[in-house]
């Protein structure tokens, strides 16, 4: 299953049981890939893997989840070039691997990952109702990603990757300045 170029937002339930993307062994038996997507303002998790499913998460931006940005407690996720910020826990990867990710807490792990970053330094606007998760000039996510060599070469806006010296983290490839 390929999930690409999605914007998923404003999903909250009183019992804190809503997910942006939740894996299922029935629906995702052969695994899944999510890339170039933005998930924000939700409750339990932006992406949750609690079934024996393998998942690939690439160049995705997750912001403001009540519990977790990426929550893998079953299955195996490989997470690359993903920004997860201002969630209860930005990344919770138990079985899989991650690299070249960015978090506001200390949970982005692996080669090239950046931790303790401020969301206001990364995105154009965080103002509720006017969110703009394009990378702002000077964001540390610019040119900080890895080339995933995964058969895609554009961002959520259909803009070519990379535009500068390297891949950007998150769903957006910042324009040349």
C-alpha positions in Angstrom: 0.0 0.0 0.0 1.4 3.4 -1.0 0.1 6.5 0.9 1.6 9.6 -0.7 1.0 13.4 -0.8 -1.6 13.4 1.9 -2.6 16.1 4.4 -4.3 14.5 7.5 -5.3 16.9 10.3 -7.7 17.7 13.1 -8.5 14.2 14.3 -9.4 14.1 18.0 -11.7 11.8 20.0 -12.8 12.3 23.6 -11.2 8.8 24.4 -7.9 9.7 22.8 -8.1 6.8 20.3 -7.8 8.5 16.8 -4.8 8.0 14.5 -3.7 9.7 11.3 -2.6 6.3 9.9 -2.9 3.0 11.8 -1.6 -0.2 10.4 -3.5 -3.5 10.3 -2.3 -7.0 9.4 -5.5 -7.3 7.4 -5.3 -4.1 5.4 -1.5 -3.8 5.2 -0.4 -7.5 5.1 2.2 -6.8 2.5 3.5 -3.7 4.2 3.0 0.0 3.5 4.9 3.1 2.5 3.9 6.6 3.5 5.8 9.5 2.0 5.6 13.2 1.3 2.7 13.6 3.7 1.7 16.0 6.5 -0.1 14.9 9.6 -1.0 17.4 12.3 -3.2 18.3 15.2 -4.4 14.8 16.2 -4.5 12.6 19.3 -3.1 9.2 19.9 -0.5 9.1 17.0 0.2 10.5 13.6 1.3 7.0 12.4 0.8 3.9 14.6 2.0 0.4 13.9 0.6 -2.1 16.3 0.3 -5.1 14.0 3.0 -7.4 12.6 3.4 -5.2 9.5 6.5 -3.7 7.9 6.3 0.0 7.1 8.4 2.6 5.3 8.0 6.2 6.3 9.9 8.7 4.2 9.9 12.5 4.0 6.8 12.9 6.2 6.0 15.9 8.5 4.1 15.2 11.8 3.2 17.9 14.2 1.2 18.3 17.4 0.0 14.7 18.3 -1.2 14.3 21.9 0.7 11.0 22.4 3.2 10.1 19.7 4.2 11.3 16.2 5.4 7.9 15.0 4.5 5.0 17.4 5.7 1.6 16.4 5.0 -1.0 19.1 4.3 -3.9 16.7 5.7 -4.6 13.2 8.8 -2.9 12.0 9.1 0.6 10.7 12.0 2.1 8.7 11.7 5.9 9.2 13.9 8.3 7.1 13.9 12.0 6.5 10.8 12.5 8.7 10.1 15.5 10.9 8.0 14.8 14.0 7.6 17.7 16.4 5.7 18.9 19.4 4.0 15.5 20.2 3.9 13.7 23.5 6.8 11.6 22.2 8.0 12.4 18.7 9.4 9.0 17.7 8.7 5.7 19.5 10.5 3.0 17.4 10.8 -0.3 19.2 11.6 -2.8 16.4 12.6 -0.8 13.4 15.3 1.7 12.4 15.5 5.4 11.8 17.9 7.8 10.3 18.0 11.4 9.2 15.0 12.4 11.2 14.2 15.6 13.2 12.5 15.9 16.5 11.7 18.5 19.1 12.5 16.0 21.9 15.4 13.6 22.0 13.7 10.7 20.2 15.0 11.1 16.6 17.8 8.5 16.5 20.3 7.1 14.0 22.7 8.6 11.6 22.1 12.2 10.6 19.2 12.7 13.0 18.6 16.1 14.7 17.1 16.4 18.2 15.9 19.2 20.4 14.8 21.4 17.5 12.2 24.2 17.7 9.2 23.9 15.4 9.1 27.7 14.9 12.6 27.5 13.4 11.5 24.9 10.8 8.1 25.9 9.5 6.6 29.0 7.8 3.6 29.2 10.2 2.3 27.3 13.3 -0.6 29.6 13.9 -3.8 27.5 14.5 -6.0 27.7 11.4 -3.1 29.1 9.3 -0.6 26.3 9.6 2.0 26.2 6.8 4.4 23.3 7.1 6.7 24.4 4.2 10.2 24.7 5.4 11.2 28.3 6.3 14.5 29.8 5.2 17.3 28.7 7.5 15.5 25.6 8.8 17.9 22.9 10.0 15.9 20.4 8.0 17.1 21.9 4.7 19.8 19.7 3.1 19.9 17.5 6.2 18.1 14.4 4.8 19.5 11.3 3.0 18.7 10.3 -0.6 16.4 7.3 0.0 16.8 6.1 -3.6 13.3 4.8 -3.4 11.9 5.7 -6.7 10.4 9.1 -6.0 11.9 12.4 -6.8 9.5 15.1 -5.7 7.9 16.6 -2.6 4.3 17.1 -1.5 3.9 20.0 -3.9 5.3 18.1 -6.9 8.6 20.1 -6.7 11.8 18.2 -7.6 14.0 16.8 -4.9 16.7 17.8 -4.2 16.8 21.4 -5.2 20.0 22.3 -3.3 23.0 20.2 -2.3 20.9 17.5 -0.5 17.5 16.2 0.3 15.4 18.1 2.8 13.7 16.4 5.8 9.9 16.4 5.9 7.2 16.6 3.2 8.5 19.9 1.7 11.6 20.5 -0.4 12.5 24.1 0.3 12.9 26.3 -2.8 16.2 27.8 -3.8 16.9 31.0 -2.0 
